[in-house]
Amino acid sequence: MNAALLAGAAAGLGLLVLLRALFPPRPGLSARLAAFDAARRRDAETAQAGRTAQAGERVGGLRARVGRELARTADRRGWKLTSVRADLAITDRSLEAYLATKFLLPVGALLFIPVIIAYFALIGVGASLQVPVWVGLLFAAVFFFFPDINLRQEAAARRQDFRHVVGAFLDLVSMNLAGGRGVPEALMTASSVGEGWAMQRLRDALSNARITGQTPWQALGRLGEELGIAELRDLAGALTLVADDGAQVRKSLAARAASMRSRELSELEGKAGERSQSMLVAQLFLCGAFLIFLSYPAMMRVMGA
């Protein structure tokens, strides 16, 4: 009975997917506007693809075609994928490569179902197809979410590094303002000090702002939106309010840098406390195992007597 219900549910789901593929719904106004916005983002995606190529990421022919089709489908459907795009932007990855990996990994897991069936038949675990199929579906589900987990972990680590760089950048800007420079010159001079990837992104954003005629704080705010860095958005808003008063800008930047360092220190202390607790738990397990090892011979002798 359960097998029949599962087979009926799988057949119904497959029929629904087939009907949706053959007769897709007409895109609404939001989908059309999203496609229009996607066309305007092509220049930015081209620049990001150039950075991705410099980082050494290479997408094969089949993977590239699959990724492009999935990206076009997402644009036609109006899927913004804001958080995913921010994570991809800060990790210098392309949306096409991410979507292709997210699609091809589960498909590869499903293609191994015949191999799993042959292995189960070889070791003699029954002739039923339910266990191999469920094992294949489980691996497909794990592989489907694996790119998301990997992307979020890497993006969180890079955002933490970027926040550390932003704190140092604010200190440098404050020192340049104290030396008599204006706000745009202080921002550009401070961004030219370091050579890391985060400082390079700041320097590129400020240079592009000078070319396109934007203010530096507008460029920083847009970079914060693109990378998902709240500190840059807050910094852009603060500079917009006090850009004409150099003394107020210097005080505001110094206060923000001190606040970021204090928060980073508290986060490090919290992580250290968590690791200390985990080490304490591990030590308790070791002590318990050692006590069992010591008491086991006496217990066996008493029980045998």
N, C-alpha and C positions, 0 to 999 in steps of 0.2 A: 504493500500500500504506500509506504513512504517513497519507495523507488519510483512508483508511478506518479506520485505527486511531484517529486523532483524533476522527473522527465517532462511532465506537462508544463511546469514552471519554466524550465530551460527552453522548451519549444516555444512557449508564448513570448518569452523575452527575446528570443532570436527573431520571431516573426515581427515583433514590435520594432526592433532595431532595423530589420529589413525594410519595413514600411516607411520608417523615418528617413532611411537612406534613399529610397526610391522617390518619395514624395516629401521633400523637406519643406518646412513651413516658410512662408514668405517673411523676409526680414522686416522688422518694424522700424520705426523712426530712430530709436536708440541704436539699433544695429547699423543703420545707414550712416548716422553721425559718427559711430565708432570707426567705421570703415574710412570715413573722410579724415578723421583724426589720425588713423593709422597711416594714411597716405602722407600726411604732414610730418609724421615721425620718421619717414624713410631716411632723411638726411642724418638724423641722430643715430638711427640703427646702423647706417653705413659706417659712421665714425666708430661706433661700438664694435662693429665687425672687424674694423681695422685693428683696434686694440686687442681683440680676441685673437686675431691672426698673429700679432706680435707676441702674445702670451704662449703661442705654440699649439693652440687648439685647432685640430683639423677635422673636418666633417667629411665623411666619405660620400660617394655618389648617391647610393640608396638612402642613407641617413639624411643627406641634404635634401633630397626630394621629398621624403616623408616629412621632415621638419618644416619645409616651406608650405606644403599642403596643410599641415596642421595649424601653422601660424595664420594662413589665409582663412581657414575655417573659423579660428578663434576671432579674427577681425570681422568676418561676416556675421558671426553670431553676436557680436558686441561684447565679448568677454574681455574685460579690461585687464585682469590679472595684475592688479596694481602691486601687491606685495611680492609676487613672483618676479615681476619686471624690476622692482627695486633690488631684490636679492641678486638677480642676474647682472644688473648694472654694477653693483659693488664688487662682484666676483669676476667681472670681465668675461661673462659667458653670453652666448647668443640664445635668443628665445627658440630659434629653430632647432638648435642642438639639444636644448633641454626637452622640448616636446617630443623630438624624435627618440631620445633615450627613454622618456617616460612611456612611450608607446611600444617601442621595439623590445624592451626588456620583458614585459609580460607576455608578448607574443612569442618570444624565444622560449619562455618558460612553458607556455602551452604546447609548443612544438615538441617538447621533450616528453609529453604524455605517453606516446607509443614506446619510448625508451623505458619509462617507468613501468609501463604495463609488462614489457618483456622482462624487466628485472624482477618484478614480483612473481611472474610466472616461472622464472628460472629458480628462484629460491623457494618456490612452492607455497606462496601465501595465497592460495585460493585462485579461482579463475574469475572472480567478480571484477567488474570494471569500476566499481564505485570508489574503492580505496585509491587506485592510481589517479583517477580523475580528480578526486578531492585533494590529493597531494599536489597535483599539477596546478589546480586552482589556488591552493594555498601559496605555492611559490610565486604564481603570477600576481597575487595580491601583494605579497611582500616586495616583489620587484617593482610593482607599480608605485608604491610609496617610498621606495628607497631613494630615488633622485630628489624627492622633496626633503627628506631628512638630511641627506648629504648637503643639499643647497642651503638649508636653513642653518646648519651648524657652521658651514664655512662663512656664510654671510654674517652670522652673529660674531664670529671671531674677527672678521675684517672690520665690522662696525666698531667693535671695541678698540681695535688699533687706530681706526680713523678718529674716534673721540679723543684718544690720547694725543694724536697729532694736532687736533683742533685746539686742545688746551695749550700746547706749546705755541701754536700759531697765534693765539690771542695774546700770549705774553710778548711775542715778537712784535706784533702790531702795536701793543701798548708802549713798548720801548721806542719804536719808531715815531709814534705820536709825541712822546716826550722829547724826542730829538728835534721836533719842529716840522716834521713832514705832515702833509695833508692826509686825509683818510684814504683816498685812492692810492696815493704813492706808498703809504705805509702798508696797505694790504698787499700791493704787488711786491714790495721789497721783502716783506716777511715771507711771502710764498716762494721767493727765489732762494731761500736759505737751504732748505732740505732737498734731498734727492730721492726720498722714498716715494712709493706709489701714491700715497694719500696726498702728500704735498704736491706731487705732479698733477693730480686731479684738481686741486685748488688753483694751481698755477694756470692750468689749461682753461678753467672756468673764468678766471679773471682776465686772461688774455683774450678769450673769445668775447667777453663783455666789452672790452676796449674796442674790438673790431666792429662789433654789431651796434655799438652806441648805447649799450645798457649801462646802468650803474653797477659798481662792483657788488653791492649788497643784493641787488636783484639776481646777479649771477650766482652768488652764494646760496640764496634762497632756492633758486631753481636746481642747483646741485643737491641741496638737501632734500628736495622733493624727489629727485631722480634716484638718489641712493637710500632714501629712507632715514636720514640723519636729522633727528629733531633739533639737535643743537645748532646746526647750520640754519635751519628755518628760524629759530629764535634769534640767532645772531643777526640775520637779515632784517627781521622786524625791529630789533633794537637799533641797528644802524640807520634804518629808515627814519626813525623818530629823532635821533640825536646826531645826524650826520653833519649838521652845520656847526656844532659846538664841539671843538676838539677836546676840551677838558672833560666834558661829560662823556664823550666817547671813550677816552682813556680810562676814566673811572669805571664805566660800565664794562669794558673789556677786562680790566683787572679783576673786577668782582666776579665776572663769569668764569674766568680762568681759575680763580681760587675755588669757586663752587664746583667746577668740573673735577678739579684735583681732589677735593674733599669727598665727592661722591665716588670717584674711582677708588680712593683709599678705603672707603667704607665697603665697597663691593669686594675689594681684594681681601679685607678682613673677614667678610662674610664667607667667601670661598675658602679661606684658610680654616675658619671654624667648621665648615661642613667637612672638609677633608680630615680635620682632627677627630671629628665624631666618627667618620667612617673608619679611621685607623683604630679608634677605641673599640668599635664593634668587632673589627677583625682580631684585635688582641683578646677580646673576651671569648671569641670562638676558639682561638688557639689555646687559651687557658682551659676551656671546657674539654677540648679534645685531649689535652695533656692529662687532665684529671681522669678522664675515661680510660686512657692508656695505662695510667698507674693503678686504677682500681679494678681493671678487668681481670687480671690473674687471681686476685683475692676473691672476687665475686664468683669466678668459675670454680675455684677450690671449695668455697662454701656451698655452692649449688651442687657440686659433685659429691660432697660429703653428705 
